[in-house]
Amino acid sequence: MKVAVFGLGYVGAVTAACLGERGHAIVGADVQQGKVDAFNRGESPIVEPELDALLAATRDGGRLRATTNAAEAVQATDAAIVCVGTPSLESGRLNLDYVRKVSEQIAAAITMRATPYVVIFRSTMLPGSTRALAADFFDALLKSGKVRIYYCPEFLREGTAVADFRVPSLSVIGTIDGQAPASGEALELLGDGAEVLTWEGSELIKYSCNYFHALKVGFANEIGRLAKFAEVDGARVMDVVCRDERLNISRYYMKPGNPFGGSCLPKDVSALKSLARMEGVHLPILESVLDSNQAHLDMLLKLVTGQGSRRVGLLGLAFKSDTDDLRGSPMVALAETLLGRGYELRVYDKSLNLSRLIGANEAEIQRRMPHLAQLLKPTAEEVVRDSDLIVASQRCVDLDALRSVVRPDQRVIDVNGWRDLQKLPWVYEGLCW
Ligand SMILES: NC(=O)c1ccc[n+]([C@@H]2O[C@H](COP(=O)([O-])OP(=O)(O)OC[C@H]3O[C@@H](n4cnc5c(N)ncnc54)[C@H](O)[C@@H]3O)[C@@H](O)[C@H]2O)c1
């Protein structure tokens, strides 16, 4: 394909060089004459292993040039990949001025073309940005089918950017409606084996990845500071932590859903928070984890109370399935608050047998929900039948058993990703989906 690359910085130069290596013809476009000149000489405007050789080979093959004239770049190509900068403003907000400028230029140039064009945004932008750009600059072109727009985030790391482009850690394509692109151009250019989402979904994936990376660094550093305080080798601690690939370095705990609970996580997170406060070890990430969990529970409470139904049924009370441990369970906290506000509550939990509760578990329930025995029902059917709003936090029942009691005027809030709940004829709402 003939491809225009807008913005010849780190991302644009690598994209141009690697697409050139695959045989595409590249027209680079930038506002900086120095970068354009470097490209025209077959030289990289930035330092990155292999880049000079790749650009020189593409130029020698007659497939690389650059210009400061955006319209000319669009006229000479079939697609544009937008890699211009999206820096932070002084306030920390994202500055989309460069992307907006380029969008305006590209849109104006497309109107002069006889044939349709493809625009792929690659710059990192907050969810909703591509749709706003589409509305502001490409609306008529989209309606007339003269442009197809994709958002394909870039995941390369400087220093290993060429290797990362050749074998990306992740490929994502955002389309207007989340459906796979009808034609192959975006896939051919950037999306081999790509995950397809909406524009907004793809934009959020980029931020989720970078946030996760930043969080990992911050977490490791805070554990390191804690280790130093405890006179332990922090590097060794993190090395051993990373050896657990079942719970630590894995998909486990990586699904939005229930707030965490149980007898360990809240207690241990809280103990560390107190220690940090008392000893003056500043651990802002670790200290904020409980607040984050509480915010999640608050959101669930808001969802439940915002529905206007006063008869609420809980499917699952313990902090997870197959245990009767009620200590630190977010569902107990939810129940406690709802009861305090006068809601009519019914509860089903298949692992809960009050007569078998002993010790700290029994004490917890006596303290927080002394009337639990009256709320606890022997079957999920009974809970669902007599409630207008159901909060499902555990997969504790065969859904076929509920079919005869579910009504279309009922609502169910799915806390834990139990998507099959949607197969029953009630109004379904996911906690984070
Ligand atoms: N650098 C990375 O490792 C990396 C990785 C992934 C994603 N990203 C994202 O990719 C985008 C680009 O990052 P970068 O590091 O390559 O930025 P950069 O600052 O190195 O390059 C941006 C280029 O865009 C050019 N530009 C600005 N306005 C222009 C216009 N109107 N027309 C043409 N060119 C114009 C600038 O002159 C500059 O050469 C950013 O959104 C960034 O967040 C960067």
PDBQT file of the ligand as one rigid body, heavy atoms in Angstrom, charges set to zero:
ROOT
HETATM    1  N1  LIG A 501       7.320   7.224  22.278  1.00  0.00    +0.000 N 
HETATM    2  C1  LIG A 501       6.758   6.076  22.611  1.00  0.00    +0.000 C 
HETATM    3  O1  LIG A 501       7.423   5.152  23.091  1.00  0.00    +0.000 OA
HETATM    4  C2  LIG A 501       5.290   5.860  22.394  1.00  0.00    +0.000 A 
HETATM    5  C3  LIG A 501       4.776   4.565  22.483  1.00  0.00    +0.000 A 
HETATM    6  C4  LIG A 501       3.428   4.371  22.259  1.00  0.00    +0.000 A 
HETATM    7  C5  LIG A 501       2.598   5.433  21.956  1.00  0.00    +0.000 A 
HETATM    8  N2  LIG A 501       3.118   6.683  21.902  1.00  0.00    +0.000 N 
HETATM    9  C6  LIG A 501       2.209   7.784  21.528  1.00  0.00    +0.000 C 
HETATM   10  O2  LIG A 501       2.402   8.077  20.141  1.00  0.00    +0.000 OA
HETATM   11  C7  LIG A 501       2.269   9.481  19.907  1.00  0.00    +0.000 C 
HETATM   12  C8  LIG A 501       3.542  10.023  19.315  1.00  0.00    +0.000 C 
HETATM   13  O3  LIG A 501       4.575   9.852  20.247  1.00  0.00    +0.000 OA
HETATM   14  P1  LIG A 501       6.086  10.156  19.869  1.00  0.00    +0.000 P 
HETATM   15  O4  LIG A 501       6.883   9.760  21.042  1.00  0.00    +0.000 OA
HETATM   16  O5  LIG A 501       6.374   9.578  18.533  1.00  0.00    +0.000 OA
HETATM   17  O6  LIG A 501       6.033  11.761  19.762  1.00  0.00    +0.000 OA
HETATM   18  P2  LIG A 501       7.170  12.742  19.185  1.00  0.00    +0.000 P 
HETATM   19  O7  LIG A 501       7.025  14.008  19.926  1.00  0.00    +0.000 OA
HETATM   20  O8  LIG A 501       8.488  12.038  19.181  1.00  0.00    +0.000 OA
HETATM   21  O9  LIG A 501       6.747  12.949  17.684  1.00  0.00    +0.000 OA
HETATM   22  C9  LIG A 501       5.585  13.632  17.315  1.00  0.00    +0.000 C 
HETATM   23  C10 LIG A 501       5.837  14.249  15.949  1.00  0.00    +0.000 C 
HETATM   24  O10 LIG A 501       4.606  14.815  15.487  1.00  0.00    +0.000 OA
HETATM   25  C11 LIG A 501       4.972  15.946  14.732  1.00  0.00    +0.000 C 
HETATM   26  N3  LIG A 501       3.828  16.824  14.503  1.00  0.00    +0.000 N 
HETATM   27  C12 LIG A 501       3.215  17.661  15.367  1.00  0.00    +0.000 A 
HETATM   28  N4  LIG A 501       2.216  18.318  14.735  1.00  0.00    +0.000 NA
HETATM   29  C13 LIG A 501       2.185  17.873  13.466  1.00  0.00    +0.000 A 
HETATM   30  C14 LIG A 501       1.382  18.160  12.340  1.00  0.00    +0.000 A 
HETATM   31  N5  LIG A 501       0.388  19.061  12.406  1.00  0.00    +0.000 N 
HETATM   32  N6  LIG A 501       1.643  17.531  11.190  1.00  0.00    +0.000 NA
HETATM   33  C15 LIG A 501       2.622  16.617  11.114  1.00  0.00    +0.000 A 
HETATM   34  N7  LIG A 501       3.432  16.299  12.148  1.00  0.00    +0.000 NA
HETATM   35  C16 LIG A 501       3.213  16.924  13.306  1.00  0.00    +0.000 A 
HETATM   36  C17 LIG A 501       6.076  16.606  15.561  1.00  0.00    +0.000 C 
HETATM   37  O11 LIG A 501       6.817  17.529  14.812  1.00  0.00    +0.000 OA
HETATM   38  C18 LIG A 501       6.877  15.370  15.961  1.00  0.00    +0.000 C 
HETATM   39  O12 LIG A 501       7.892  15.077  15.028  1.00  0.00    +0.000 OA
HETATM   40  C19 LIG A 501       1.899  10.090  21.253  1.00  0.00    +0.000 C 
HETATM   41  O13 LIG A 501       0.499  10.145  21.344  1.00  0.00    +0.000 OA
HETATM   42  C20 LIG A 501       2.448   9.092  22.246  1.00  0.00    +0.000 C 
HETATM   43  O14 LIG A 501       1.772   9.147  23.483  1.00  0.00    +0.000 OA
HETATM   44  C21 LIG A 501       4.446   6.918  22.091  1.00  0.00    +0.000 A 
ENDROOT
TORSDOF 0
